[in-house]
């Protein structure tokens, strides 16, 4: 029941936030939105600090290796360690949005509330992104491989991870409507059975770090 609840909460929040940001775009509030997220304009440059730029080709089977799962957990733990006590900001915002969604089930968040929540996290997110780059370099992972591992691992737990704040901001800056998550609203573990077996020993750690993939970290 716990993993279903986590999956449902994350899916609903991701869809609602994407919809709220898209609403801002559609009603001509792009400039004010970008201003609110000005600190996040640093993200593309920060991500260019990842040393491993090799192209990553996902295996046709979609199966993870034990080493990949171990490195995912290691990277996440290092991000938490480097961000320190400020990680609680991610957790509190994540929980607050989830609770609001549950309380107002069946209705959308108003866009200003969602934008304000992310604005408050902007600087902390930038710091966390720097921590992520450091952790990826220590692990020897490329950003593309890390994202694939993260997506496969959380899919095996039933938690979607398609929301990416840096891409959303870039879409807005380029005058494009932000892409909505491609994961849809499928609830429950997905992917190869081998992946489910590999992530199960790390379930506690991955679930404790669920705020990281939600924020694209």
Secondary structure, DSSP 8 states (H G I E B T S, - for coil): -HHHHHHHHHHHHHHHHHHHHHHHHHTT-HHHHHHHTGGGGGHHHHHTT-S--------TT----HHHHHHHHHHHHHHHHHHGGGHHHHHHHHHHHHHHHHHTTTS---HHHHHHHHHHHHHHHHHHHHHHHHHHHHHT--HHHHHHHHHHHHHHHT------HHHHHHHHHTT------TTTT--S--S-HHHHHHHHTTHHHHHHTHHHHHTT-
